[in-house]
Amino acid sequence: MNIHPRIGTAKQRSKKLDNIMVKHRQMVMLLWLIGKESKHGYAIIKDMEEMGFGSFKASRVYPVLSFLCKSGLLSKKKMEMKIYYSITCKGNDMI
């Protein structure tokens, strides 16, 4: 069996690649959805579920939203005790 000390077996590498692809799809979906209209986190999760993207947990969506904000693809603003996310020009260029 071929095991690389840093990246593991072929099965482990495949799983890591699958995780990366899932996160990438989530990022694109979130950018597209928020690009249509500014939304707060719960509304984003509900819209994704209603559109047939499956069931999403806040623990999976909020870290991606945070990453997109830090990357400059989204901006956030607190209004009415909720944080609303909006797409930036850089985010629009990505989709």
C-alpha positions as CSV (number, residue, x, y, z in Angstrom):
1,M,0.0,0.0,0.0
2,N,1.3,3.4,-1.0
3,I,1.1,5.8,2.0
4,H,2.5,9.3,1.8
5,P,3.5,10.6,5.2
6,R,1.6,13.9,4.7
7,I,-1.4,13.0,2.7
8,G,-2.1,9.3,3.6
9,T,-3.5,6.5,1.5
10,A,-5.3,6.9,-1.9
11,K,-8.6,6.4,-0.1
12,Q,-7.7,9.3,2.4
13,R,-6.6,11.5,-0.5
14,S,-9.9,10.8,-2.3
15,K,-11.9,11.7,0.8
16,K,-10.0,14.9,1.2
17,L,-10.6,15.8,-2.5
18,D,-14.3,15.0,-2.1
19,N,-14.5,17.4,1.0
20,I,-12.8,20.1,-1.0
21,M,-15.2,19.7,-3.9
22,V,-18.2,19.8,-1.5
23,K,-16.9,23.0,0.1
24,H,-16.3,24.6,-3.3
25,R,-19.9,23.8,-4.4
26,Q,-21.2,25.2,-1.2
27,M,-19.3,28.4,-1.8
28,V,-20.6,28.8,-5.4
29,M,-24.2,28.1,-4.3
30,L,-24.0,30.6,-1.5
31,L,-22.5,33.3,-3.7
32,W,-25.2,32.7,-6.3
33,L,-28.0,32.7,-3.8
34,I,-26.8,35.8,-2.0
35,G,-26.1,37.5,-5.3
36,K,-29.8,37.5,-6.0
37,E,-30.7,39.2,-2.7
38,S,-29.0,40.0,0.7
39,K,-30.0,37.5,3.3
40,H,-29.4,36.4,6.9
41,G,-28.0,33.0,7.7
42,Y,-31.2,31.2,8.6
43,A,-32.9,32.5,5.4
44,I,-29.9,31.2,3.4
45,I,-30.2,27.7,4.9
46,K,-34.0,27.6,4.3
47,D,-33.7,28.8,0.7
48,M,-31.1,26.2,-0.1
49,E,-33.3,23.5,1.4
50,E,-36.3,24.7,-0.5
51,M,-34.4,24.8,-3.8
52,G,-33.5,21.1,-3.3
53,F,-29.9,21.4,-2.3
54,G,-30.5,19.1,0.6
55,S,-30.5,19.7,4.3
56,F,-27.9,22.1,5.6
57,K,-26.8,22.7,9.2
58,A,-25.7,26.0,10.5
59,S,-22.5,24.4,11.6
60,R,-21.6,23.8,8.0
61,V,-22.9,27.0,6.4
62,Y,-21.6,29.7,8.8
63,P,-17.9,28.7,8.5
64,V,-18.3,29.0,4.7
65,L,-20.0,32.4,5.0
66,S,-17.2,33.5,7.3
67,F,-14.5,32.3,4.8
68,L,-16.3,34.1,2.0
69,C,-16.4,37.4,4.0
70,K,-12.7,37.1,4.9
71,S,-12.0,36.5,1.2
72,G,-13.8,39.7,0.3
73,L,-16.5,37.9,-1.7
74,L,-19.2,38.7,0.7
75,S,-19.8,41.6,3.1
76,K,-21.9,41.4,6.3
77,K,-24.0,44.0,8.1
78,K,-25.9,43.7,11.3
79,M,-29.5,44.8,11.1
80,E,-32.5,44.0,13.3
81,M,-30.5,41.7,15.5
82,K,-29.5,39.6,12.5
83,I,-26.4,39.5,10.3
84,Y,-27.2,40.0,6.6
85,Y,-24.8,38.9,3.9
86,S,-24.4,40.7,0.6
87,I,-22.2,39.8,-2.4
88,T,-19.3,42.2,-3.2
89,C,-18.1,43.1,-6.7
90,K,-15.3,40.6,-6.2
91,G,-17.9,37.9,-5.4
92,N,-20.0,38.8,-8.5
93,D,-16.9,38.4,-10.6
94,M,-16.5,34.8,-9.2
95,I,-19.9,33.7,-10.3
